[in-house]
């Protein structure tokens, strides 16, 4: 009896790419960070050294993030969805840096 071929991977592109997050830039940054921590919790909000704030929530919550910051009296300059590129996913799956 011949061996059966492996079942094809039926994961969607979104599942393969993994989680996404929102990158926020706002002033004053400390006030923005505090407002976002109150809304989402400290485990979902991270301040980066370059001044960006990373909020680990679904991208469809961007308007909620913006509303929170504006209500807190913060000037919002960026709210952007950040996802891993397909190239990054490929390199992770294949264990290569050059894709070869």
Buried (B, 14 or more C-beta within 10 A) or exposed (E): EEEEEEEEEEEEEEEBBEEBBBBBBBEEBEBBBBBBBEBBEEEBBBBEEEEBBBBBBEBEBBEBBBEBBEEBEBEBEEBEEEBBEEEEBEBEEEEEEEEE
